[in-house]
Amino acid sequence: MTTQMKTRLTNSLLIGDIFGMLFFGIAADRIGRRWGIIGCTVLLVGGVVLATAAHGKTVDGMLWMMVVSSHILELNIAHSRLVEA
């Protein structure tokens, strides 16, 4: 994995954290903590499945699968910080 790939992966985590804090704070207020935690669990499972199944015909294809799955996982982490606080 090149330095540029590592940078892209790290940046996707930061972007996921920012959007997760913005979106899920509002969502938890509207739908409640119980459904927020259920949604958080579904996102966690989906992100883990995507990260586990990450592959591509090229290295760049695998990188983008990892970026998307890490973005979903970071959304989940931001959501769990808000809902469980």
Secondary structure, DSSP 8 states (H G I E B T S, - for coil): --HHHHHHHHHHHHHHHHHHHHHHHHHHHHH-HHHHHHHHHHHHHHHHHHHHT---SSHHHHHHHHHHHHHHHHHHHHHHHHHH-
